[in-house]
Amino acid sequence: MSDERITLPVAEARSLATEACLSAGASHLTAKSLVDATLSAIEVGRDELGFPHFLDYLQSLREGRIDGGASPRIVHRLPALIHADANRGIAQLGFDLVYDDLVDRARTFGVAIFTQRNSYTAGELGYYVRRLALDGLVSLAVANSPAMVAATPGAKAVYGTNPLAFGTPMSGSERPLVIDQSSSATAFVNIVRAASEGRSIPEGWATDENGEVTLDPHKALRGVLLAFGGPRGANIALMVEVLAAGLSGASWSLDAPDFRSGAECPGTGLTIVTLSPNAIGEDFGARLAEQVRRLEQLGVYIPGQKVSLSAKNGGGFITLDARILAAIRSYI
């Protein structure tokens, strides 16, 4: 059964995931936000941040790290600044509740900022900027997470994987340009995936519990991840920490409880800066599309995520590991 894959209609997968959320203690609003984000990750090929990570949310709902009934408290501190306290809920719900307002303010003022504290970890960060790009906005998102990344080999974990994501629309394309990467050498979910599949990991991803660089993902899970590029990656992690946790008032990564054990919410932060390119000039999208074509002709890889419109509208199919499907069904 370990290699068995199951194909489901998207509508059936959505219904199953929603039922699992509700059974684990989520409100209908929380369930919808979480399932929407999960399916969005799958639709753009980020399977590792789809249903495998969805199980972390279900377990955390059941064990109390996520308050499934949380109602975010939203404050408009300035015309272009929205601040939210997630009240120990999921990060996606606060974003969903302010989304239309955030877009309107970005279009009105040219720039708008959303910052949120006291949530569970943010999930696939590309989800936030991808949505904004599809509405014609440029955005930068940063989020912190519990400490699991050392600045140098052999050192203590001081940062989360602290990802950052950038998204922008491109004229004449349904594919927004999306850059979504962690400040660690790899995302934590990739270590978990390698361990479950019995694969080794590349050198430089992580150290074991003794601080030695390891290729064994099981030892890496007992150790710490490493920042990409040494001090340069650590600098990015610190920048993300300042913007995500410092600005929002969230827990610093060093103070954030584990997102996979215990009963405390990590209480981490998320900050999104949104820009309206049309506020400066209506030729932005065309200029960017032309520049991307030039780069591609020169052999440059351009990141991007093609959105599956059929899946977005409830059509299409998804394929997932039978073990993951069985684990989701166990919550119902």
N, C-alpha and C positions, 0 to 999 in steps of 0.2 A: 504493500500500500504506500510505501514511502515515496515512490516516484509517480503515483497515480495523479492525474490531473482531471479535474471536473469542469465542464463547460456549462454555464448557466446564462439564461437571458438576464440582461441588466436589471429589468424590472423585478425578476425573482430575487436576484442578489440584493437589490435595494430593500425589498420587503423583508427578507431574512435578516439582514443587518439591522434594520430598524427594530424588528421584533427582539433581537438579541440585546440591543441597547436598552429598550424599555424594560426588559426582564432583568437587566443588570442594575436598574435604578435610575435611568435617565428620563428626564421629562421629554415630551414630544418635541419641544424646541431644540433641546440639546441633541436628541437623536437625529433630527433632520440635519442640523449643522454638521454633526460628525460624519454621518453617512454621505452627505453631499461632498465633503472634503475627501473622504476615503475613495469614493468612486472617481472623483476628479483626478486623483493621483494615478489611479489605474488607467484612466482614459488617455493619459499622456505618457504611459510607459513606466511610471515610477511604482512598479509593483511592490517593491520592498517597503514602500511607505503606504501601501494600500491595506489589504486585509491582514498581512502579518503584523503590522503596527496597530491595526484596529484591535487586535487581541489585547495589546497593552492597555488600551482605553477601556475595554470591557472588564479586564481584571481590576483596573484601578477604580472603576465605577463600583464594582462589587466590594472592594476592600476599603473604600472610603477615601482614596487619594484624590478622586474627583467627586465633587458634590453634583450629582446628576440633576438636582432641582435648583441649582444656583441661578439667580437673576443678576446679571451684571449691573453695576451702578455706573451710569454714564453722566459725565459732567462736561459742559462746553465752557472751558476756561477762557478761551479767546475765540474770535470768529473763525479762525482757521485751525484751531486746536481742539481735538476731542480726546478726553481722558476717560478711561474705563477701569473699574475694579471688577475683575471676573468673579470675585467671591468664591474662589476655589473651584470654579467650573472650567469648561474647556475654552481654549483661546478662540476657537472658530466662532463660538456663539456671540461673543462681544463684537467681533468683526462683522458678522452677519447683521446684527441689530443696528449698527451704525453705517452700514455699507452705502445705502442710497444717500444718506446725509453727507458722508465723506466725499462721494463723487460730486454731489451738488456743490459743496464748498470748494472743492478743487477747481471746478469749472468757473465758479464765481470769483474766487480770489487768486486763481492761478496756482495756488499751492494749498495743501491741507495736510495736517498731521494727525494720525491716530496713534495713541500710546496706551498700553494696557498693562496692568500688574495683576499679580495674585491669581494666575491661571496654571493649569496643567501645561505641559510642554506643547509647543505650537504645531507639531506635525510637519507635513510637507510645506515648507515655507514658500515654494513656488506657487502654491495654490492662491495665496493672497495677491501677489503681483500679477499672476496670470489673469485673474478676474478683472483687475483694474485695467490691464492692457487691452482686454477685449472690449472695454468700455472707452477706449481711446486715451487712456492716461498712462503716464510714465510713473513708475514707483520704485522705491527701495524699501525693503523690509529687513529687519534684524530681530533676532530672538535669542535669549540665553536659555540655558538648561543646567541641571545639576552638574557639579564639577566631576569631570571624568577625563579631562585632557591636561597633560603636563606640558609646560613650555619647552622642556628639554628632556631627553632620555634620563631616567633615574630620579627625576624630580617628582614632587607631589602633584596630584591633580588639582588645578586651581581654576580652570575654566570649564564651561560646558563645551559641547561641540560648536556652539555659538554660530549658527548659520547666518548667511545673508543672501538675499535674493533680489534680483533686479528684473523688471519687466517693462517692455515697451511695445506698442503696436507698430506694425509695419504696413504701409499702404499696399493694397493689392494682394494681401496675404491673410489667410485665416490663422496663420502661425505667428503668434507673438514671439518676439525675441525674449527669452527667459534664461537668466543665469541664476542657478540655485546651487550653492555649495556651502559646505561646512568650513569652519576655520581649522578644524582638525584634518589630519591626513585622509580620513574617511569618516563616514557617518557611522554611528554606533550600530544602526540596524544592519550594516554590511558585515560587521563582526558577528552579530547574532546569526545572520544568514549563512555565513561561511561555517560557523560551528554546527548548525543544523544540517548542512549538506556535506560535512566532513572534508571541507577544503582548507588548504593552508591559506594564509594571508600574506600579502607582500611585505617585505622588510620596510620598516619605517612607519607602519601603521600604528603599532602599539608596543608596549612593554608588558612583561609579566609582573607578578606580585613582588618580585625582587628587583624590579627596575631594569631588567635586561630585555633588550629588543627581542621579540619573539615572532615566529611564523605560525604559531599554534593559536587558533582563535579561542580555544577553551582557556588557555593560559591568559590570553588577552582580556577575556571577560573578567578574570580575577585581578587584572592589572589596570593599566590606564592607557588611553589613546594618546597619540602625539600630535602636536600642531603641525600643519603642513609647512614646509620650508623653514623649520626651526623658528628663530626669533621673528621672522616676517609673519608667519602664520599666527604666532602668539600675539603680535601687535594687533592683527585683525581681530582676534578673539577679544582682546581688551577693548578695542573700539566698539565692537558689537555689545559688549557688556555695559559699557558706559551709556550707549544709546538705548539699549533694550531694558536693562535693569535700573541703571542710574536715573535716567530721565523719567521712567514710569513709576519709580518707587518700589519696584519688585525686589524679590530676594536676589542677592548676589549669588552667583553660581556656587561659591564656597559655602553659602548658608542654606542652599536649597536642598530639601530632603530628596532621597532617591525616588525616581518616578516609577520604579518597578517593585518596590517593597515598602512595608510600613503602612501607616494610615494617614500620613500628613501629605497635603498637596505641595508640590514643589514651589508654588507661588512665584513662578518665573514671569518674565516680561516680554513684551512685543511692541515694537515701534515701526510704523509705516509712514514714510514721507511720500506724498502723492503730488504729482505735477501735471498741469494741463499744457501740453506742448502748443496747442492752438492759441494760448495766451500770448505767445511770442511770434509765431508765424505759422500759417496754415500749410506750409510746404514741408514741415518736419517729416511727416510720414514718407513722402516721396523721396526726400533727400536720403533718409535712412535706408529705404529699400534699394536705392541706387548704390549706396555705399556697401551694403551687404552683398549685392551682386558682384561688385568689383572685388571684394575680399574673397568670395567663393571662387571666382575665376582664377584667383591667385593661389587656390588650394587651402585657404583658411577655413577651419571648421567653425561654423556659426551655431551656437546652441539655440535651440528653439523647441517648442512643444506644440505639435499639431493637435488641436482639440477635436475630439471625435464628436461631431454634432449629433450623430445618431444615438450614441450612448448618452449624451447630455439630455436628449429629448426622451430617453427611456427605451430606445431601441437598441439593437445590437446584442452582443454576447461578451462575457468575460470568462477567462479560464483561471482556475486557482488550484493550489495543492489540496488534495483530498483531506490531508491532516488539518489544514487550516479551516476548511469547510466544516469538518467534524467538530473542531474546537468551538467555532461560532455557534453551531447548532446545540452544543452542550449548555449554552446559556439560556436556551429557550425552555 
